[in-house]
Amino acid sequence: MINTGDTAWIITATALVLLMTIPALALFYGGLVQAKNILSVLVQCFAVACVASVLWFLCGYSLTFSGTGPWIGDLNELLLQSVERGAVHPGLHIPESVFVMYEMTFAAITPALIIGAYVERIKFSAVLLISSLWLLLVYVPVAHWVWGGGFMAAQGALDFAGGIVVHVTAGVSAVVIAVMLGSRHEFPHGIRPPHAPWMVMVGASLLWVGWFGFNAGSALSAGADAGMALLATHLAAATATLVWMAIEWIKFGKPSLVGAVTGTIAGLASITPASGYVGPLAAVLLGALASGICFVAVLLVKRVWQVDDALDVLGVHGVGGALGSLLLPFLTILPGGVALKLSVGAQFGVQATAVVITAIWSIVMTVAITKLAAWTVGLRVDKESETVGLDFHAHGETGYHVNR
């Protein structure tokens, strides 16, 4: 039977998750780049969301959620041919169409997160090809392993809203592409600061709001789990923001707006896998840890490894998602947490195995996908085009017209 309350909430959550990609992530990333590249980021986010949606319709949903194979689904839901108007998703009280659409928004935002690693120097054709292949060869298999009844689910891996499926896959793949693509010509000493910090804050604020659909919506019902996930998500984000500001204040003498909202995203990424399983105290502790660890990770990637992960996808999303996934078993013993089927130690082993396998799979497949893109459409624009900016070079437009 369809429950109208559950259905109404998941429809709302679906809209919130789509909001996270367009316009939230687009504005967040767009404000972080130079003015001459803002439109390129916006169109990349927009186009990736559209491509992912169509691929999800064609075969992505079927390969993820149809069938019970340990490694990949089947093609029984090809072209969504069995999604009838009145069909109810098995085990839930919402229409199959709503479940398909909700999961589609996850498929849209995950490859879009990777955009932050390669901004300002990649060909638009490479963005489309890499994102399409990555969705089918990385996101879909991992989503099946964890959420679609695959081998990780059988082992008992827990990932409430995508710490492993979304953030680990995107974060690890992002740094692989950044290495293979090469640094921007000005990196590391000539990179200019974000051209519009206010836009970054607006995008982050929309991400924060949209994340309620991401995490609380993953309960797939309008009940206690959704309510606790909502509360945990907000507390982790707020705590992480304050801790990141404090770190900058101590280290640099001034807390920056861009730093503050980066802390927000770190907190949101870290609480994502644990949000439905832990209580308020755990969320605050995880948010605080996420800011400290992600802050160090960002510095490590750019200053020590000298990798031009332009907008810190690995340091914030990858590390944050892995951190929340690994600490999840220990946090459930705090007030408000759920009872685990396995012991804390055994659950940690399962979580660690899932994170490691996901990271390795993401690396191997992303290397292959990126090499294929390099051999076919090419990866990056030439130096002159990079200097002019991708807005004009790739799209024939400019983001700002100044009247003199």
C-alpha positions in Angstrom: 0.0 0.0 0.0 1.2 3.5 -0.8 1.6 5.7 2.2 0.9 9.3 1.3 2.9 10.8 4.1 6.0 8.8 3.1 5.4 9.6 -0.5 5.1 13.3 0.1 8.3 13.4 2.1 10.4 11.5 -0.5 9.0 13.7 -3.3 10.2 16.7 -1.3 13.5 15.0 -0.5 14.0 14.3 -4.2 13.6 18.0 -5.0 16.0 18.9 -2.2 18.7 16.5 -3.6 18.3 17.9 -7.1 18.7 21.3 -5.6 22.1 20.2 -4.3 23.4 19.8 -7.9 21.6 22.6 -9.6 22.0 25.2 -8.5 23.8 24.6 -5.1 26.9 22.7 -6.2 27.1 24.8 -9.4 27.2 28.0 -7.4 29.5 26.6 -4.7 32.1 25.6 -7.3 31.4 28.5 -9.6 32.3 31.0 -6.9 35.6 29.3 -6.2 37.0 29.6 -9.7 38.2 32.7 -11.6 35.6 34.9 -13.2 36.6 33.8 -16.7 35.6 30.2 -15.8 32.4 30.6 -13.9 30.1 29.7 -16.8 32.1 26.6 -17.6 31.5 25.2 -14.1 27.8 26.0 -14.2 27.3 24.3 -17.6 29.4 21.3 -16.5 27.1 20.8 -13.4 24.0 21.3 -15.5 25.1 19.0 -18.3 26.3 16.2 -16.0 22.9 16.3 -14.2 21.1 15.8 -17.5 23.4 13.1 -18.8 23.2 11.1 -15.6 19.5 11.4 -15.5 19.1 9.9 -19.0 21.7 7.1 -18.3 19.8 6.3 -15.1 16.6 5.9 -17.3 18.4 3.8 -19.9 20.2 1.3 -17.7 21.6 2.8 -14.6 18.7 2.1 -12.4 18.3 -1.4 -13.6 21.9 -2.3 -13.1 21.8 -0.9 -9.6 18.5 -2.0 -8.2 17.2 -4.9 -10.4 18.3 -8.4 -9.7 20.2 -9.9 -6.8 23.7 -10.5 -8.2 26.6 -9.9 -5.9 28.5 -7.7 -8.3 25.9 -6.0 -10.6 22.2 -6.0 -11.3 20.4 -7.1 -14.4 18.6 -5.4 -17.3 15.0 -6.3 -16.3 14.3 -2.6 -15.7 15.9 -1.4 -18.9 14.3 1.9 -20.0 12.3 1.7 -16.8 9.9 -0.6 -18.8 8.4 -2.2 -15.7 7.8 1.0 -13.7 4.0 1.2 -13.8 2.0 4.1 -12.5 0.7 2.2 -9.5 3.7 0.1 -8.7 5.0 0.2 -5.2 8.7 -0.3 -4.5 9.3 -3.6 -2.7 9.7 -3.3 1.0 8.6 0.4 1.1 5.4 2.3 1.0 6.2 4.7 -1.9 5.6 4.4 -5.6 8.4 2.8 -7.7 8.5 6.0 -9.8 9.3 8.1 -6.7 12.1 5.7 -5.6 13.5 5.8 -9.2 13.5 9.5 -9.2 15.0 9.9 -5.7 17.9 7.6 -6.5 18.3 9.4 -9.9 19.2 12.6 -8.0 22.0 10.7 -6.2 23.3 9.5 -9.5 23.3 13.0 -10.8 25.2 14.7 -8.0 27.9 12.1 -7.5 29.8 12.6 -10.9 29.1 16.3 -10.5 31.1 16.4 -7.3 34.2 15.3 -9.3 34.0 18.5 -11.3 35.7 20.4 -8.5 39.0 18.5 -9.2 39.5 19.5 -12.8 38.0 22.9 -13.2 39.6 25.6 -15.4 41.6 23.3 -17.7 39.5 20.4 -19.0 37.7 20.0 -22.3 34.0 20.0 -22.1 33.8 16.9 -24.3 36.1 15.1 -21.8 33.7 16.1 -19.0 30.8 14.5 -20.7 32.6 11.3 -21.7 34.3 10.8 -18.3 31.1 11.5 -16.4 29.0 9.1 -18.5 31.5 6.2 -18.3 32.2 6.9 -14.6 28.5 6.8 -13.7 28.1 3.3 -15.3 31.5 1.8 -14.3 32.1 3.2 -10.9 28.9 4.6 -9.3 26.5 2.0 -10.5 28.5 -1.1 -9.4 29.3 0.4 -6.0 25.7 1.5 -5.4 24.6 -2.0 -6.2 27.2 -3.5 -3.8 26.0 -1.4 -0.9 22.3 -0.5 -1.6 21.2 -2.9 -4.3 21.7 -6.2 -2.5 25.3 -6.8 -3.6 28.1 -8.4 -1.7 28.8 -5.5 0.6 25.2 -5.4 1.7 25.4 -9.2 2.3 28.5 -8.6 4.5 26.6 -6.0 6.5 28.2 -2.8 5.3 26.3 0.3 6.5 26.0 3.5 4.5 22.9 5.4 5.3 23.1 8.1 2.6 26.3 7.7 0.6 29.5 8.1 2.5 30.9 5.2 0.6 28.7 5.2 -2.5 28.9 8.9 -3.1 31.8 10.6 -1.3 34.5 7.9 -1.3 34.0 7.1 -5.0 33.9 10.8 -6.0 36.8 11.9 -3.8 39.2 9.1 -4.8 38.3 9.4 -8.5 38.7 13.2 -8.4 42.3 13.1 -7.3 43.0 10.4 -9.9 41.7 12.6 -12.7 43.5 15.7 -11.3 46.8 13.8 -11.4 46.3 12.5 -14.9 45.0 15.8 -16.2 47.9 17.8 -14.8 47.9 21.0 -12.8 46.7 24.4 -13.9 49.6 26.4 -15.4 49.7 28.8 -12.4 49.6 26.0 -9.8 50.6 26.2 -7.0 51.9 29.7 -6.5 50.0 31.7 -9.1 46.5 30.5 -8.4 44.2 33.4 -7.7 41.7 33.4 -4.8 38.0 32.6 -5.4 36.4 35.3 -7.5 33.1 35.4 -5.6 33.2 34.2 -2.0 29.6 35.4 -1.5 28.5 32.9 -4.3 30.4 30.1 -2.5 28.5 30.9 0.6 25.1 30.9 -1.2 25.9 27.6 -2.8 27.0 26.1 0.5 23.9 27.3 2.2 21.7 25.6 -0.5 23.8 22.5 -0.2 23.2 22.5 3.6 19.4 22.7 3.0 19.5 20.2 0.2 21.5 17.8 2.4 18.4 17.3 4.6 16.8 15.5 1.6 20.0 13.6 1.0 20.3 12.2 4.5 16.9 12.4 6.1 15.3 11.3 2.8 17.5 8.2 2.8 15.2 6.8 5.5 12.8 6.4 2.6 9.9 7.1 5.0 8.7 9.9 7.2 9.5 8.5 10.5 11.9 8.4 13.4 15.0 7.6 11.4 14.3 10.5 9.1 13.9 12.8 12.1 17.1 11.7 13.8 19.1 11.9 10.5 17.8 15.5 10.0 19.0 16.5 13.5 22.3 14.7 13.2 23.0 16.3 9.8 22.4 19.8 11.0 24.5 19.5 14.2 27.4 18.0 12.3 27.4 20.8 9.8 27.1 23.5 12.4 29.9 22.0 14.6 32.2 21.5 11.6 31.8 25.1 10.5 32.7 26.5 13.9 35.7 24.2 14.3 37.1 25.0 10.8 36.7 28.7 11.6 38.6 28.2 14.9 41.4 26.4 13.1 41.8 29.2 10.6 41.6 31.8 13.3 44.4 30.1 15.3 46.6 29.2 12.3 46.1 32.3 10.0 44.8 34.9 12.5 41.5 35.4 10.6 38.6 33.1 9.9 37.6 33.2 6.2 34.1 32.8 4.8 35.3 30.3 2.2 37.0 28.3 5.0 33.9 28.4 7.1 31.6 26.9 4.4 34.3 24.4 3.5 34.0 23.2 7.1 30.3 23.0 6.6 30.7 20.6 3.6 33.2 18.5 5.5 30.7 18.1 8.3 27.9 17.2 6.0 30.1 14.7 4.0 31.2 13.0 7.2 27.8 12.6 8.8 26.3 11.3 5.5 27.0 7.6 6.0 26.2 7.7 9.8 23.2 10.1 9.9 20.5 7.5 10.3 22.4 5.4 12.8 23.8 7.8 15.4 22.4 10.4 17.8 23.0 14.1 18.4 26.2 13.8 20.6 27.8 11.5 18.0 27.0 14.1 15.3 28.7 16.9 17.1 31.8 14.8 17.8 32.0 13.6 14.2 31.5 17.2 12.9 34.4 18.4 15.0 36.7 15.6 14.0 35.8 16.0 10.3 36.9 19.7 10.2 40.3 18.9 11.8 41.0 15.9 9.7 39.7 17.3 6.4 41.7 20.5 7.0 44.9 18.5 7.3 43.9 16.4 4.3 43.4 19.5 2.1 46.9 20.8 3.0 48.4 17.4 2.4 46.9 17.0 -1.1 47.9 20.5 -2.3 51.0 21.4 -0.4 52.7 18.1 0.3 51.6 16.0 -2.6 51.4 19.0 -5.0 48.2 17.7 -6.6 45.9 20.3 -8.1 42.7 18.9 -6.8 41.4 22.4 -7.5 38.4 22.6 -5.1 39.4 19.9 -2.6 37.2 17.1 -3.6 39.4 14.4 -2.0 40.3 16.3 1.1 36.7 17.3 1.9 34.4 14.7 0.3 36.6 11.7 0.0 38.2 11.9 3.5 34.9 13.1 5.1 32.9 10.2 3.7 35.6 7.7 4.6 35.9 9.1 8.1 32.1 8.9 8.8 32.0 5.4 7.4 34.9 4.1 9.6 33.8 5.8 12.8 30.1 4.8 12.4 30.3 1.6 14.5 31.9 3.5 17.5 29.5 6.4 17.3 26.4 4.1 17.5 27.1 3.3 21.2 26.5 6.9 22.2 23.0 8.1 23.1 20.5 8.0 20.3 22.4 5.4 18.3 21.0 2.2 16.8 21.9 -1.3 17.9 24.2 -3.0 15.5 23.7 -6.6 14.3 27.5 -7.1 14.6 29.9 -6.2 17.3 31.6 -2.8 17.1 34.9 -4.4 16.1 33.3 -6.7 13.5 31.3 -3.8 12.0 34.5 -1.7 11.8 36.1 -4.4 9.9 33.2 -4.6 7.4 33.2 -0.8 7.0 37.0 -0.6 6.5 36.8 -3.4 3.9 34.1 -1.7 2.0 35.9 1.7 2.0 39.2 0.0 0.8 37.5 -2.0 -2.0 35.5 1.0 -3.1 38.6 3.2 -3.2 40.6 0.6 -5.2 37.8 0.0 -7.7 37.4 3.8 -8.1 41.1 4.2 -8.8 41.4 1.4 -11.3 38.2 2.2 -13.3 38.9 6.0 -13.3 42.4 5.5 -14.6 41.0 3.4 -17.5 38.2 5.9 -18.2 40.5 8.9 -18.2 43.0 7.2 -20.5 40.2 6.4 -22.9 39.1 10.0 -22.8 42.6 11.1 -23.5 42.9 8.8 -26.5 39.6 9.8 -28.0 38.4 13.4 -27.3 41.5 14.6 -25.4 41.6 15.8 -21.8 42.7 19.4 -21.5 42.6 22.6 -23.4 45.8 24.3 -24.6 47.6 27.0 -22.6 46.2 29.9 -24.6 42.6 28.7 -24.1 43.3 28.2 -20.4 44.6 31.7 -20.2 41.6 33.2 -22.0 39.2 31.1 -19.8 36.9 28.2 -20.5 33.8 30.4 -20.6 34.7 32.0 -23.9 36.9 29.2 -25.3 34.4 26.3 -24.7 31.1 28.1 -24.7 31.5 31.4 -26.5 30.1 33.4 -23.5 31.3 35.4 -20.6 29.9 35.4 -17.1 30.3 39.1 -16.5 29.9 42.1 -18.8 31.4 45.3 -17.5 30.3 48.6 -18.9 33.1 51.1 -19.0 
